Amino acid sequence: MKTVKELLQNISELIRDIETNYPELYQYLDENPVTIPNMQHPKVTTEELENYLETLNDLLDKYKKEHKK
């Protein structure tokens, strides 16, 4: 199991890759106010981070498959 730090690093790198190489996908990321907790110090578990990373990878993989040249 990865640590929170490792997961956050992976998520950041993947988001940077999407933003740089697939800007058309960036709009589909769940980075909107509805997904941001309204608590001052929300708890985020490694499971939630793993799920988010998996979702990002799935989004990119699906896009690559659909736009193969």
N, C-alpha and C positions, 0 to 999 in steps of 0.2 A: 504494500500500500504506500502510495506517495504521501509526502508531508504536505501540509497546507502551503508552505513556501514553494515547493516543487510544482504543485498544481497551479498556483497563481502565476508562476513563471511560465509554465506551459500555456496557460490561457492567454497571458499577455503576448507571448510570441505568436500564437495562432491568430489573435486579433490583429496584430501588426501585419502579419502575412496577408490576411484578408483585406485589410485596409489598403495595403500597398499593391498587391497583385490582383485582387478581385474587388475593386471598389463598388461594383454593382451589387455585391452581396452585403456590403457593410450595412445597408439600410435594413436588412432582415435580422440583424443581431438584436437580442432582447435587451438592449441598452436603452430603456425608456423609463420614465418616471413610475410607471405602474409596477415595474419589477424591482425598484429600489425600495428597501424597507424604510419606513418612516420612524424607526426607533433610533435613538442616539448610538447605541452600541449593539447592533444586531449580531447574533451568533450565526456563523456560517460553518457548517460541518464539512469535513472532507468529502463525505458522500455527495453533498450538494455541489461542491466544486467539481468532483469527478463527473457528475451528471451534466453539468454545464460544459465541461471540456468535451465530453462525448457528443453533446448536441452540436457544438461548434464543428467538430470533426465530421459529423454526419452531414451537416449543411454543406461544408466544403466538398466532401466526397460526392454527394449527390449532384452538386453543381458541376463538378469536373466530369462526371459520367454523362450528364445531359449535354455538355458543351464540348465533347471530344471532337477533335478535327481530324 
